[in-house]
Amino acid sequence: MDLGLSNKRVIVTASSKGLGKATALQFAKEGAKVLISSRNEEDLKKTAEELKIASNNLEIYYAVCDVTNENDIYRLFETATAKLGGVDILVNNAGGPSPGSFAQVTDDDWYTAFEKNLLSYIRSIRLALPYMKEQNFGRIVNISSSSTKEVLDGLILSNTFRLGMVGLSKSIAREYAAHNILINTVGPGRIQTDRITELDQIIADKKNVSIEEVQENIKQTIPIGRYGDPKEFANIIAFLCSEANTYMTGQNLVVDGGALKAL
């Protein structure tokens, strides 16, 4: 299937590794013009070259951007204008908030998680919408978490702010649907990334067992029987942002191998 993504202008935030990188690669393979970003310029340079080689697409650009910094986000969109000529697709991503229970997290933790995992998305969307509204086309995907469907113990910050992201996405999806701007939220379950390894290690340390034992136990709770590959997650995002999707908006999807029992 031709997804119609060739020459589409795409921003993927927090994309030097993990789900963001996999997503950027999928767009690059589809022939899109892709702008990646993260806080570390060396990581971005390396990733941009890897994406060019893996996709045989030279239209890969990068911009240093700390998503908690409003000025960095403005500069990201200035770079998009200069390098891409505008924005058709925005994929919002950010590193997960610090783990911890309600009693463990501080006011500083709450403020940091709000800025990184909700306010950064708001700021990026605010800057993307004028491009999309003017051209009567846009696709926005906000990467969230399976915690939007079923709360995760020890992740109070994620449980709180990811749900705020869902409310945001649903609201603006309704406001901008008439402009052919489709907005959805996609959350990963156990996708094999550094973040998941970190969380699995925390569980292993608490139980005083190996991380391998933790992961084997978790796999038994996933009907598909394994952790997901980042490219499997990226495929869903590419579809939602493609010309193959013309009617799905305001949805909150989870890619988790069937692990969640919640409806």
Secondary structure, DSSP 8 states (H G I E B T S, - for coil): ---S-TT-EEEESS-SSHHHHHHHHHHHHTT-EEEEEES-HHHHHHHHHHHHHHHT---EEEEE--TT-HHHHHHHHHHIIIIISS-SEEEE-------B-TTT--HHHHHHHHIIIIIHHHHHHHHHHHHHHHHT-EEEEEE--GGGTS--TTBHHHHHHHHHHHHHHHHHHHHHGGGTEEEEEEEESSB-SHHHHHHHHHHHHHHTS-HHHHHHHHHTTSTT-S-B-HHHHHHHHHHHTSTT-SS--S-EEEESTT-----
